[in-house]
Every structure is written in structure tokens, then in C-alpha cells.
């Protein structure tokens, strides 16, 4: 039995959580499926599955191997399809992406039908989080991230910078007034955004006349760690937010939000497409990354 066949059997066992069901679906004796996984574990020097009389469950190492080996199997499918389809250019296999919920909702998902119409055999797994995912351990092919690149082990493809706006709801401005100067912020509230609850908020950020980034500590009753909650808190009249203009475009247009202090906007956030330092990216990942770059360029993230 080849290493690739062992990986395929392991995947089926992991997906069905059963050696007997996996063996039956592959037309193999149960003992063969169990032996294949044992040989794979010996080859890797790691336990991939917890086995009990009632269930089979992935270990932490097993989950990591499952996610990364998906790419191996998809690469083989892609290679076979290239020849079976006589040179057809359509992509096949899975691409796993991560990005903020705002980018997913407003920029990427509306354009996905175009990509999938061109490549009907392509499968896209799209995660929307505000946290910094572990690309390698969690099996992501690439992620869209705003802000400075923290992990120097990743390759960053710059896609521009996202312009931020200061926004508040009409109800909030009616209650607290419209700020005209930075000194006015002492009488206002900020909806605080942090990556992890309990962390310190950066306050109200702006660029001074010399072009240097500055911040002002502000009061605020609400702290969130999610982009959707951030916007919702502002719409509910809980304070001022500093938000990418794309996410605020619709509520600004229909009057649910109002821009304030436009002369004191926060520094634009760099946007990067991050991916692991792999020598040979599959064709489907390269194509999807180029597509993402084109979609972001069309969106005019700099406003």
C-alpha cells in the first residue's frame, strides 16, 4: 500500500469517524483500514486518532495532518484532471481562505460566483474571523489581513491600504453633539475594539499635521472583538467607531451613520495577502490569490 493510499484511507476514517464505515466505503476489509492508519502513524511518529470502542476521534496532531494533507490529495486530483481533461484549464480541489467578516461580506463573496462559474470543480472554504489564524497548523492556503505583518515566517503580498472613517449614528450625535475638534472628544464615547477581550484599547487614533500617528484615550461603555458587533454597537448609538470605509458605505449612504471629524482620520491600514513559505504553491492557490488581488483592486479599498 502506497503512502498516498494510506493518507486517503486516513481521511475517510477521519471523515466518517469509523474504521468499519471507512473500509466499507472503500471496498476494503476493516483490518486493512486499521493497518493502513497504524502504518501512517508509525511513519509520521505521531498518534493521529483516538480510538475507543464507541468512536474514533482526531487527535490534535491528527487534525493538523488532516488539514495539511487535504492539499496533497487535492494536488493529485488536479494533476490527474489536467490529463483526463486533455489540457483543460479549469481548477479542481480545495482552497481554504480566511479574512475578516467585512471583507468576506462586502468584497469577496459577491464576486465568488464569477470564480466558481469559471472553475466549477473548485471548492472554496472561507473562514471569517478577526483573530490571527495559524496558517500552517489550521491548513489555510492564504489569508487577507489588515494591519502590520507580525509573523515574519509568512510571505506578504501587499494589496494596498484601507482608508478608515470616523462614524457615529444620528441618535448618538443628537444625544452627545457633533464633535468639531479633538478637544470635543473628552465629552464623547468610543466603542472600543480589541483583538482579545481584556486587552487595552488603542483609543481614538488619528494622523497629526506632521503625518505622525497619534491616539487619544476615550471613555466608552462597550468593548467588542468582532467587526459585525463593532458596527452594530455604533448603529445602536453606543459611541464613535473608526471603521474601513467599505463596511460603512451602505449605512452612510442611507443615513444610518454619519461621518465625523473627517480631518482627523485614523492611519490607513495596510492590507496583505499572507501565505506560508512553501516552495511549490499549487496552481489553484496561485490562481485564487491572483483573483483575490484583482477583486481587492476593483473594490478601491483606499476610497
Secondary structure, DSSP 4 states (H G I P E B T S, - for coil): --HHHHHHHHHHHHHHT-HHHHHHHHT--HHHHHHHHHHHHHHHTS--EEE-SS-EEE-HHHHHHHHHHHHHHHHHHHHHHHHHTTS----EEEEEEEE-HHHIIIIIHHHHHHHHHH-TEEEEEEEE-SS---HHHHT-SEEEEES----TTEEEEEEEEE-EEEEE-HHHHHHH----SGGGGGG-BB-EE-SSTTSPP--EEEE-TTS-EEEE--B-S-EESSHHHHHHHHHTTS-BEEEEHHHHHHHHHTTSSEE--GGGPPPPEEEEEEEE--SS--HHHHHHHHHHHHHHHHHTTT-
